[in-house]
């Protein structure tokens, strides 16, 4: 049903007089798959990337690298109708 392959995501902090500050890596090569009817729980300390992973899986944020497949379709290469 859902497959996450080697997803990496980071945030770039912006400072007042600098365009870019050092980026903070939140997800690093995260991979797993969920079969239909299965349930997934995520837990970890604050700042571990749980919410970011959820946003990436829902298509709300694009990862810097990796792929998300939903029912065999690449979420970020799919047509708009599949993403909805």
Number of C-alpha atoms within 10 A of each C-alpha: 13 18 18 20 16 15 21 20 22 16 14 12 12 12 9 7 7 8 9 11 13 9 12 11 13 15 20 14 12 14 14 11 15 13 11 9 6 8 7 7 5 9 8 8 7 8 9 13 19 16 12 20 22 13 14 20 21 15 15 11 14 19 21 12 14 16 23 26 18 19 13 10 17 17 22 17 12 12 11 9 6 13 14 8
